[in-house]
Amino acid sequence: LIDDFENVCQSEDFERVKETTVVEHITSGLTFQKAMDGLSDLQRQDSLSLLKAYISECCDVCWSMVLQRPMLSIWPTLFEPTEPMLFDENQHQRVLGSNKRHKHVLYVVFP
């Protein structure tokens, strides 16, 4: 699987998917367009270049997650729980500065 992972990640097809499908989907959104409105042309080019590099790395990480057995996923998908979530020592880890007496998860530092 490692060889296949490397081959797929370095393939022209995978690069094309990252470059066109994913980047075009994100940059066509209204939120992205509004964020770019106040930038100069040079700032837009720099931002788009950085965004493409970030998206490429995200796609590579996601691809490696999909190849794992069992398949890895990011959970929870939200930074702050929408409903009270009890802190479970088997699932969660407190970070420096956490209130050790609190019984609920307030927010997720890293899923």
ABEGO torsion letter per residue (X at the ends): XAAAAAAAAABAAAAAAAAAAAAAAAAABAAAAAAAAABBAAAAAAAAAAAAAAAAAAAAAAAAAAABOBBBBBOBABABBABBBBBBAAABBBBBGBBAABABBABBABX
